[in-house]
Amino acid sequence: MKDFTLWFLSQLPSFLLAEPISAFTGLAVLSFVVSLTQRIMFGRVYGKGV
C-alpha cells in the first residue's frame, strides 16, 4: 500500500498538469485548501465551532 501511495503521488503532478485538466484541478485544489484553512482557523475540524 505504501509503495502504491508513493507511486501515485509521484505520478499525480504529471497527470494533473495535463492541458485540459490543469485549470479545473487548480481551482479544485485551491478551493479545497481554502476551505480546509477556514475550518482549521475556526475550529470546525474538531466539531467545536466558533
C-alpha positions in Angstrom: 0.0 0.0 0.0 2.8 2.4 0.9 4.6 1.7 -2.5 1.4 2.3 -4.4 0.7 5.6 -2.5 4.3 6.8 -3.2 3.9 5.9 -6.9 0.5 7.5 -7.1 1.8 10.7 -5.5 4.8 10.8 -7.9 2.6 10.3 -10.9 -0.1 12.7 -9.8 1.5 16.0 -10.9 2.2 14.9 -14.4 -1.4 13.7 -14.8 -3.0 16.8 -13.2 -0.9 19.2 -15.2 -2.1 17.8 -18.5 -3.6 20.6 -20.5 -7.4 20.1 -20.3 -7.4 19.0 -16.7 -5.0 21.6 -15.2 -7.3 24.6 -14.9 -10.1 22.6 -13.2 -7.7 20.8 -11.0 -6.0 24.0 -9.9 -9.4 25.6 -9.0 -10.5 22.4 -7.1 -7.2 22.2 -5.1 -7.3 25.9 -4.4 -10.9 25.7 -3.1 -10.1 22.6 -1.0 -7.1 24.3 0.6 -9.1 27.5 1.3 -12.0 25.6 2.9 -9.6 23.4 4.9 -7.8 26.5 6.1 -11.1 28.1 7.2 -12.1 25.0 9.0 -8.8 24.9 10.9 -8.9 28.6 11.7 -12.5 28.4 13.0 -12.1 25.1 14.8 -14.7 23.2 12.8 -12.5 20.3 12.0 -12.8 19.1 15.6 -16.5 19.9 15.8 -16.1 22.8 18.2 -17.4 25.6 16.0 -16.9 29.3 16.8 
